[in-house]
């Protein structure tokens, strides 16, 4: 997460995140597993929206943008405890 956090905090500039670039030529193998929808239920929601088409993914993205904006204004009904 260092790279996306550094990218976001420095926007619109760039900073060195301290993470070495990924060299795909030096990788011996990549492995992939099926997604765990029980652990990541929002991923399942996104995949279902994808299967329904562009209108569903647009609506899902709009709902996310509205929720994030409300959260940032501290008006969201969604509360997350960071204990």
N, C-alpha and C positions, 0 to 999 in steps of 0.2 A: 504493500500500500504506500510505500514511501514515494514512489514516482507520481501516482495520481495526486497525492496530497501536496507534494512540492509543486507540481504543475498548477494546481488550483490556487495555492497560496501566492504564487509568484505572478499569476496572470496579470497583465498580458506579457510579462517578461518570462524568461526561462532561468532556472537555477539548477545547479547540480544536485541531484537527489542523493548522491552517494552510492547509487546502485549501478553496477556494471551493465553495459548494454548486452542484450541477449544475442548470442551468435548461433543462429540456427545451423550453420555448417559444422559446429563442434558438438552438437547434440547427437547422441547415439540413437535415441529413440524417444518418441512421444507416445504416451498412452492416454486414452480417453475412456471415461466411464459414463454410464447413463446418469442423467441428473437425478438427484434425490429430491423429489417433489414434496415429501413429507418435511424435510429439513428446510427447503426453500419454496414455500407455497406460492410466493409471488412470481416465481419463475414459471410455475404451472399456469398461473393466470395470464402471464405474458405469452406463453406458447398457445394457449387457447385463443387469445386475441389474434395472434398471428394466423392461426388456422381459419379464423373467421374473415380476415381480410383487413384492408387498409383502414376502413372506417373504425373498426374495433381497436386497432393499435393506436390510431389517432386519438380516440376517446380515452384510452388507457393513459396515454402520454399527457393529455390535457388534465385528466384527474390528478395525475402525479404532480404536474406543475402547480395546480391550484392548491393541493395539499401542502406542498413544500412552501409556497408563498404564505399560506396561513400559518404554518409552523414557524416560519421566520418572523412573522408579525406577532407570534405568541398567541394566536387566536385559534389554533387547531384544536379540535376535539380529541385528536390523537396525542396522548401523553406517553412519553417513554421515560422510564426510571433508569437513571445511570448510577446505580449504587455499586 
